[in-house]
Amino acid sequence: MKILVILAHPKECSFNHAITHTAIKTLKSNGYDVIFHDLYVENFNPTLPFEEIPKNAETDSMVEKYCKEILSVDGIIIVHPNWWGMPPAILKGWVDRVMRAGIAYQFVEGDQGEGIPIGLLKAANVLIFNTSNTTTERENKVFGDPLELIWKNCVFGLCGINNVHRKNYGVMVTSTLKQRNEWLKDVEDTTNSIFPLNL
């Protein structure tokens, strides 16, 4: 079974990178094949050209590769910080260009785009790891936890994946080494829970 892992954080030694390495190590220990992409290292272009919007439009080779991969995998892990209640622009652009019509979703015949799309992705589970400098209480009470709504309802729910799990770690700026080590243990445990031993 194959799992796609997407990382979106510009700092090489960030805690997001530590999360990603822990998740990948756990996946491999459990017998999964891992496809890993660091969007910043790969210099992914997040800008969606108008010509790329139509369903059967031609895309560049990098986007075409991502599209083939997301159709082939059995699970997805995404790691990114919470910036203004949203993913970083590079990851939003990845969604715009890769989760496209005919790849991640389609409309029923005769629907011009006004209806509810049919999801096309076969992945059984998506796991999102976030970091934040906002307390969980404030994130929920004041902002309504926008990342939960974005990933579960606005993206993967419309693309055919109902099992969307998300964990948030913070407050990062005041965290101690002990806390971070505990969070990495939680990343390992959570990854084991969602992607158990692949016999």
Secondary structure, DSSP 8 states (H G I E B T S, - for coil): -EEEEEE--S-TTSHHHHHHHHHHHHHHHTT-EEEEEETTTTT------GGG-STT----HHHHHHHHHHHH-SEEEEEEE-BTTB--HHHHHHHHHHS-BTTTEE--TT--SSS--EE----SEEEEEEE-SS-HHHHHHTT--HHHIIIIIIIGGGGT---EEEEEE--GGG--HHHHHHHHHHHHHHHHHHS----
